[in-house]
Amino acid sequence: MSYRPPTSPLPSPAQPPFNPIWLLSGLGASSIAGIGSLLLVPRFRRVFASFGAELPELTGCLLDYPWAPCLLPLRVLAIWAAAPRPRRDRWACAFGVFAGLGAAALVVVALYLPIFGLAATI
């Protein structure tokens, strides 16, 4: 009689298949913030030039680097590549959605902060 190693009666868990919808959702949400900043900042730059007042640091930073939110989709791809395989699509989606919403909110606050500051002095 020859030796047979023991086998498990349960099959090994299958890896979930790649779901591009999760990754595309994260990329889309983060891209909206980047494209929005590139479209909005030039319009507000002309308005701020007519104010003649000193701008807050956040607004000045956004005016100097309006392309910074455009780097978020690259970070989504980096997280997708670095995350553990079973849930990396969901990790990339979660980061893209939360970072995109946060960046969009930060852009809106940075653009309207000088207007609110000007209104407070009236």
Backbone as a chain_set.jsonl record, in Angstrom:
{"seq": "MSYRPPTSPLPSPAQPPFNPIWLLSGLGASSIAGIGSLLLVPRFRRVFASFGAELPELTGCLLDYPWAPCLLPLRVLAIWAAAPRPRRDRWACAFGVFAGLGAAALVVVALYLPIFGLAATI", "coords": {"N": [[0.836, -1.165, 0.0], [0.586, 2.176, -0.851], [1.567, 5.44, 0.24], [-0.766, 8.088, 0.619], [-1.148, 11.529, 0.655], [-3.111, 13.456, 2.995], [-6.198, 14.924, 1.992], [-8.171, 17.85, 1.689], [-11.659, 18.094, 2.279], [-12.974, 20.321, 1.47], [-13.088, 22.707, -1.149], [-10.508, 24.995, -2.206], [-10.806, 28.5, -1.518], [-12.1, 30.525, -4.086], [-10.555, 33.07, -6.019], [-11.868, 36.339, -6.21], [-13.18, 37.591, -9.266], [-11.667, 40.047, -11.444], [-13.128, 43.17, -11.286], [-13.947, 45.652, -13.282], [-15.657, 47.803, -12.947], [-15.595, 48.805, -10.344], [-12.991, 49.89, -10.208], [-13.104, 51.762, -12.302], [-15.068, 53.456, -11.308], [-13.81, 54.634, -9.108], [-11.705, 55.912, -10.458], [-13.153, 57.66, -12.079], [-14.523, 59.33, -10.226], [-12.386, 60.576, -8.936], [-11.231, 61.868, -11.074], [-13.077, 63.806, -11.76], [-12.782, 65.817, -9.835], [-10.206, 66.738, -10.475], [-10.465, 67.645, -13.161], [-12.455, 69.518, -12.783], [-11.143, 71.448, -11.206], [-9.252, 72.38, -13.028], [-10.899, 73.593, -14.889], [-12.319, 75.537, -13.437], [-10.553, 77.234, -11.977], [-9.112, 79.12, -13.708], [-11.202, 80.913, -14.362], [-11.915, 82.024, -11.905], [-9.528, 83.233, -11.268], [-9.36, 85.598, -12.749], [-11.396, 87.053, -11.517], [-10.395, 87.312, -8.921], [-8.158, 88.872, -9.425], [-9.31, 91.314, -9.947], [-10.155, 92.051, -7.44], [-8.023, 93.028, -5.868], [-7.156, 92.543, -3.325], [-5.386, 90.807, -0.666], [-4.974, 87.336, -0.959], [-6.221, 84.373, 0.721], [-4.099, 81.731, 2.081], [-4.788, 79.12, 1.243], [-6.272, 79.566, -1.082], [-4.361, 80.877, -2.634], [-2.508, 78.817, -2.94], [-4.012, 76.99, -4.439], [-4.391, 78.508, -6.755], [-1.777, 78.655, -7.662], [-1.124, 75.977, -8.101], [-3.127, 74.519, -9.877], [-3.319, 72.077, -11.079], [-2.893, 70.077, -9.277], [-5.052, 68.449, -8.093], [-5.428, 66.781, -10.261], [-3.722, 64.69, -10.058], [-4.864, 62.736, -8.563], [-6.211, 60.478, -9.894], [-3.94, 58.98, -10.63], [-2.993, 58.204, -8.156], [-5.083, 56.576, -7.384], [-4.748, 54.446, -9.154], [-2.253, 53.597, -8.238], [-2.869, 52.726, -5.651], [-4.581, 50.663, -6.325], [-2.771, 48.928, -7.519], [-1.105, 48.328, -5.384], [-2.638, 47.3, -3.308], [-3.976, 44.451, -1.452], [-4.763, 41.54, -3.34], [-7.482, 40.288, -3.288], [-9.356, 42.335, -2.636], [-8.694, 44.654, -3.978], [-9.888, 46.171, -5.996], [-12.087, 47.322, -4.753], [-10.828, 48.818, -2.75], [-9.462, 50.715, -4.278], [-11.631, 52.0, -5.463], [-12.954, 53.064, -3.205], [-10.985, 54.816, -2.189], [-10.749, 56.552, -4.406], [-13.33, 57.676, -4.626], [-13.732, 58.919, -2.082], [-11.445, 60.593, -1.921], [-11.833, 62.106, -4.227], [-14.271, 63.433, -3.655], [-13.466, 64.845, -1.374], [-11.393, 66.452, -2.44], [-12.827, 67.948, -4.319], [-14.543, 69.371, -2.623], [-12.628, 70.829, -1.201], [-11.558, 72.414, -3.253], [-13.778, 74.003, -3.901], [-14.164, 75.367, -1.462], [-11.694, 76.714, -1.3], [-11.875, 78.398, -3.508], [-14.067, 80.037, -2.95], [-13.484, 81.202, -0.523], [-12.038, 83.755, -0.481], [-14.096, 85.407, -1.394], [-16.021, 85.196, 0.603], [-14.526, 86.296, 2.662], [-14.24, 88.914, 1.762], [-16.877, 89.724, 1.807], [-17.331, 89.705, 4.521], [-16.026, 91.959, 5.405], [-17.582, 94.027, 4.611]], "CA": [[0.0, 0.0, 0.0], [1.394, 3.394, -0.946], [1.083, 6.56, 1.059], [-1.441, 9.212, -0.035], [-1.296, 12.622, 1.613], [-4.513, 13.793, 3.246], [-6.769, 16.007, 1.191], [-9.279, 18.55, 2.338], [-12.915, 17.885, 1.565], [-13.463, 21.608, 0.982], [-12.217, 23.306, -2.168], [-9.894, 26.264, -1.796], [-11.662, 29.612, -1.924], [-11.758, 31.088, -5.384], [-10.271, 34.501, -6.029], [-12.92, 37.053, -6.923], [-12.68, 38.07, -10.553], [-11.429, 41.48, -11.569], [-14.344, 43.9, -11.62], [-13.487, 46.974, -13.696], [-16.606, 48.852, -12.554], [-15.085, 49.41, -9.108], [-11.82, 50.701, -10.537], [-13.543, 52.902, -13.117], [-15.794, 54.386, -10.439], [-12.805, 55.391, -8.37], [-10.997, 56.792, -11.39], [-14.08, 58.713, -12.52], [-14.783, 60.281, -9.14], [-11.19, 61.381, -8.693], [-10.983, 62.689, -12.261], [-13.997, 64.942, -11.751], [-12.159, 66.87, -9.03], [-9.082, 67.297, -11.225], [-10.955, 68.395, -14.314], [-13.181, 70.68, -12.261], [-10.204, 72.497, -10.787], [-8.644, 72.969, -14.219], [-11.887, 74.434, -15.571], [-12.812, 76.63, -12.599], [-9.517, 78.137, -11.451], [-8.86, 80.293, -14.565], [-12.315, 81.864, -14.279], [-11.831, 82.721, -10.631], [-8.284, 84.006, -11.237], [-9.681, 86.946, -13.233], [-12.2, 87.718, -10.489], [-9.512, 87.648, -7.805], [-7.285, 89.967, -9.85], [-10.058, 92.57, -9.842], [-10.344, 92.386, -6.018], [-6.902, 93.801, -5.388], [-6.893, 92.209, -1.918], [-4.518, 89.652, -0.462], [-5.747, 86.094, -0.947], [-5.833, 83.384, 1.745], [-3.066, 80.768, 1.673], [-5.4, 77.999, 0.53], [-6.624, 80.032, -2.42], [-3.107, 81.106, -3.352], [-1.94, 77.507, -3.283], [-4.801, 76.426, -5.537], [-4.109, 79.285, -7.962], [-0.43, 78.301, -8.121], [-1.08, 74.56, -8.506], [-4.474, 74.021, -10.175], [-3.211, 70.721, -11.612], [-2.636, 69.113, -8.202], [-6.083, 67.4, -7.989], [-5.366, 65.875, -11.412], [-2.864, 63.555, -9.713], [-5.634, 61.729, -7.814], [-6.375, 59.19, -10.604], [-2.691, 58.206, -10.559], [-2.952, 57.583, -6.82], [-6.058, 55.474, -7.399], [-4.082, 53.316, -9.814], [-1.176, 53.117, -7.35], [-3.51, 51.961, -4.575], [-5.08, 49.431, -6.933], [-1.632, 48.036, -7.75], [-0.442, 47.962, -4.131], [-3.558, 46.684, -2.349], [-4.076, 42.988, -1.558], [-5.509, 41.154, -4.53], [-8.919, 40.004, -3.231], [-10.233, 43.502, -2.517], [-8.025, 45.858, -4.455], [-10.815, 46.989, -6.778], [-12.909, 48.1, -3.811], [-9.954, 49.794, -2.099], [-9.223, 51.789, -5.242], [-12.89, 52.738, -5.602], [-13.202, 53.832, -1.983], [-10.056, 55.947, -2.147], [-11.079, 57.496, -5.472], [-14.57, 58.405, -4.313], [-13.532, 59.805, -0.931], [-10.463, 61.624, -2.268], [-12.456, 63.002, -5.207], [-15.224, 64.299, -2.953], [-12.698, 65.749, -0.516], [-10.69, 67.433, -3.267], [-13.827, 68.857, -4.888], [-14.969, 70.271, -1.55], [-11.513, 71.725, -0.909], [-11.474, 73.381, -4.35], [-14.881, 74.95, -3.743], [-13.864, 76.222, -0.295], [-10.566, 77.587, -1.632], [-12.282, 79.417, -4.473], [-15.046, 80.963, -2.379], [-12.982, 81.786, 0.717], [-11.818, 85.201, -0.599], [-15.37, 86.096, -1.561], [-16.622, 85.286, 1.937], [-13.718, 87.246, 3.431], [-14.578, 90.242, 1.298], [-18.232, 90.008, 2.275], [-17.287, 89.937, 5.965], [-15.525, 93.31, 5.669], [-18.606, 95.027, 4.221]], "C": [[0.893, 1.244, 0.0], [0.741, 4.52, -0.145], [0.426, 7.618, 0.178], [-1.596, 10.328, 0.985], [-2.771, 12.965, 1.803], [-4.959, 14.972, 2.379], [-7.944, 16.608, 1.939], [-10.569, 18.287, 1.561], [-13.467, 19.187, 0.985], [-12.532, 22.145, -0.1], [-11.624, 24.622, -1.651], [-10.775, 27.419, -2.284], [-11.177, 30.23, -3.233], [-11.493, 32.583, -5.241], [-11.405, 35.214, -6.76], [-12.367, 37.603, -8.236], [-12.484, 39.584, -10.534], [-12.718, 42.152, -12.017], [-13.958, 45.326, -11.992], [-14.423, 48.107, -13.289], [-16.116, 49.555, -11.294], [-13.922, 50.354, -9.413], [-12.223, 51.929, -11.338], [-14.334, 53.916, -12.303], [-14.826, 55.243, -9.641], [-12.038, 56.358, -9.257], [-11.891, 57.948, -11.841], [-14.318, 59.76, -11.458], [-13.569, 61.151, -8.871], [-10.862, 62.275, -9.887], [-11.875, 63.919, -12.293], [-13.398, 66.102, -10.958], [-11.005, 67.525, -9.789], [-9.519, 68.137, -12.401], [-11.702, 69.644, -13.863], [-12.247, 71.795, -11.842], [-9.551, 73.151, -11.998], [-9.612, 73.886, -14.963], [-12.286, 75.657, -14.755], [-11.749, 77.654, -12.218], [-9.237, 79.31, -12.398], [-9.976, 81.338, -14.512], [-12.245, 82.675, -12.991], [-10.572, 83.579, -10.541], [-8.54, 85.441, -11.699], [-10.489, 87.725, -12.205], [-11.317, 88.158, -9.333], [-8.561, 88.785, -8.167], [-8.001, 91.304, -9.735], [-10.295, 92.975, -8.381], [-9.248, 93.318, -5.52], [-6.556, 93.529, -3.938], [-5.96, 91.0, -1.848], [-5.38, 88.406, -0.304], [-5.303, 85.201, 0.209], [-4.825, 82.378, 1.182], [-3.643, 79.619, 0.839], [-5.739, 78.387, -0.899], [-5.365, 80.28, -3.249], [-2.451, 79.812, -3.793], [-2.687, 76.877, -4.454], [-4.555, 77.189, -6.832], [-2.731, 78.966, -8.526], [-0.36, 76.883, -8.681], [-2.482, 74.031, -8.824], [-4.48, 72.583, -10.708], [-3.058, 69.667, -10.525], [-3.76, 68.075, -8.042], [-6.09, 66.432, -9.168], [-4.488, 64.656, -11.14], [-3.626, 62.452, -8.975], [-5.874, 60.431, -8.595], [-5.105, 58.338, -10.611], [-2.551, 57.523, -9.206], [-3.945, 56.438, -6.72], [-5.427, 54.247, -8.049], [-2.957, 52.745, -8.947], [-1.756, 52.291, -6.208], [-4.029, 50.641, -5.118], [-3.931, 48.437, -7.128], [-1.021, 47.539, -6.446], [-1.335, 47.215, -3.149], [-3.562, 45.162, -2.505], [-5.069, 42.587, -2.653], [-7.012, 40.932, -4.327], [-9.804, 41.253, -3.213], [-9.632, 44.773, -3.101], [-8.923, 46.734, -5.307], [-11.636, 47.884, -5.854], [-12.078, 49.139, -3.074], [-9.719, 50.982, -3.022], [-10.48, 52.635, -5.424], [-13.139, 53.614, -4.382], [-12.259, 55.027, -1.898], [-10.425, 56.989, -3.192], [-12.308, 58.319, -5.162], [-14.338, 59.378, -3.16], [-12.526, 60.918, -1.234], [-11.039, 62.602, -3.288], [-13.447, 63.949, -4.565], [-14.498, 65.306, -2.064], [-11.986, 66.824, -1.313], [-11.665, 68.422, -3.888], [-14.316, 69.846, -3.834], [-13.869, 71.27, -1.218], [-11.35, 72.785, -1.999], [-12.567, 74.433, -4.211], [-14.615, 75.895, -2.578], [-12.745, 77.196, -0.628], [-10.976, 78.695, -2.587], [-13.249, 80.436, -3.878], [-14.583, 81.616, -1.084], [-12.681, 83.285, 0.59], [-13.116, 85.989, -0.746], [-16.065, 86.244, -0.216], [-15.845, 86.263, 2.804], [-14.014, 88.677, 3.04], [-15.953, 90.654, 1.787], [-18.256, 90.3, 3.785], [-16.804, 91.344, 6.298], [-16.533, 94.382, 5.303], [-19.557, 95.3, 5.346]], "O": [[1.846, 1.331, 0.775], [-0.465, 4.529, 0.1], [0.964, 8.004, -0.86], [-2.124, 10.098, 2.072], [-3.581, 12.789, 0.893], [-4.185, 15.882, 2.085], [-8.615, 15.937, 2.723], [-10.565, 18.261, 0.331], [-14.329, 19.159, 0.107], [-11.312, 22.045, 0.028], [-12.187, 25.266, -0.766], [-11.41, 27.324, -3.335], [-9.978, 30.423, -3.438], [-12.131, 33.267, -4.441], [-11.855, 34.752, -7.809], [-11.214, 38.03, -8.3], [-13.063, 40.295, -9.713], [-13.325, 41.75, -13.009], [-13.67, 46.132, -11.108], [-14.011, 49.267, -13.289], [-16.215, 50.778, -11.192], [-13.885, 51.483, -8.924], [-11.729, 53.025, -11.076], [-14.273, 55.114, -12.581], [-15.018, 56.453, -9.521], [-11.754, 57.487, -8.857], [-11.43, 59.082, -11.966], [-14.316, 60.955, -11.753], [-13.711, 62.345, -8.605], [-10.269, 63.34, -9.712], [-11.47, 64.966, -12.799], [-13.504, 67.254, -11.378], [-10.851, 68.745, -9.745], [-8.995, 69.231, -12.614], [-11.594, 70.7, -14.486], [-12.527, 72.967, -12.095], [-9.321, 74.361, -11.993], [-9.187, 74.851, -15.598], [-12.563, 76.711, -15.326], [-12.049, 78.846, -12.148], [-9.129, 80.436, -11.912], [-9.702, 82.534, -14.61], [-12.492, 83.881, -12.997], [-10.557, 84.563, -9.802], [-8.008, 86.388, -11.12], [-10.289, 88.928, -12.041], [-11.476, 89.266, -8.82], [-8.197, 89.581, -7.301], [-7.368, 92.322, -9.454], [-10.605, 94.136, -8.114], [-9.529, 94.293, -4.824], [-5.724, 94.238, -3.371], [-5.771, 90.277, -2.826], [-6.39, 88.422, 0.398], [-4.149, 85.258, 0.633], [-4.715, 82.2, -0.031], [-3.045, 79.203, -0.153], [-5.512, 77.608, -1.825], [-5.314, 79.932, -4.429], [-1.905, 79.726, -4.893], [-2.074, 76.299, -5.352], [-4.512, 76.582, -7.902], [-2.536, 79.004, -9.741], [0.382, 76.622, -9.628], [-2.98, 73.169, -8.1], [-5.533, 71.95, -10.776], [-3.091, 68.473, -10.823], [-3.448, 66.897, -7.867], [-6.699, 65.366, -9.082], [-4.509, 63.694, -11.907], [-3.097, 61.357, -8.781], [-5.751, 59.356, -8.007], [-5.184, 57.11, -10.599], [-2.051, 56.402, -9.117], [-3.682, 55.44, -6.049], [-5.563, 53.134, -7.542], [-2.742, 51.533, -8.932], [-1.189, 51.262, -5.838], [-3.932, 49.612, -4.449], [-4.108, 47.236, -6.923], [-0.474, 46.437, -6.405], [-0.827, 46.556, -2.242], [-3.196, 44.641, -3.559], [-6.093, 43.242, -2.845], [-7.779, 41.382, -5.179], [-10.915, 41.212, -3.741], [-10.047, 45.871, -2.731], [-8.73, 47.949, -5.335], [-11.851, 49.061, -6.145], [-12.568, 50.234, -2.798], [-9.773, 52.132, -2.585], [-10.394, 53.859, -5.528], [-13.496, 54.784, -4.52], [-12.689, 56.133, -1.571], [-10.417, 58.185, -2.901], [-12.331, 59.525, -5.407], [-14.714, 60.546, -3.257], [-12.739, 62.065, -0.841], [-10.763, 63.799, -3.22], [-13.47, 65.137, -4.887], [-14.872, 66.478, -2.009], [-11.972, 67.986, -0.909], [-11.365, 69.613, -3.976], [-14.485, 71.03, -4.126], [-14.155, 72.443, -0.978], [-11.036, 73.936, -1.696], [-12.31, 75.624, -4.387], [-14.823, 77.102, -2.702], [-12.827, 78.374, -0.282], [-10.476, 79.816, -2.486], [-13.235, 81.599, -4.282], [-15.256, 82.522, -0.595], [-13.044, 84.036, 1.495], [-13.214, 87.119, -0.268], [-16.634, 87.295, 0.078], [-16.441, 86.987, 3.601], [-14.038, 89.562, 3.895], [-16.166, 91.813, 2.143], [-19.104, 91.054, 4.261], [-17.135, 91.873, 7.359], [-16.345, 95.546, 5.659], [-20.474, 96.107, 5.198]]}, "num_chains": 1, "name": "protein.A"}
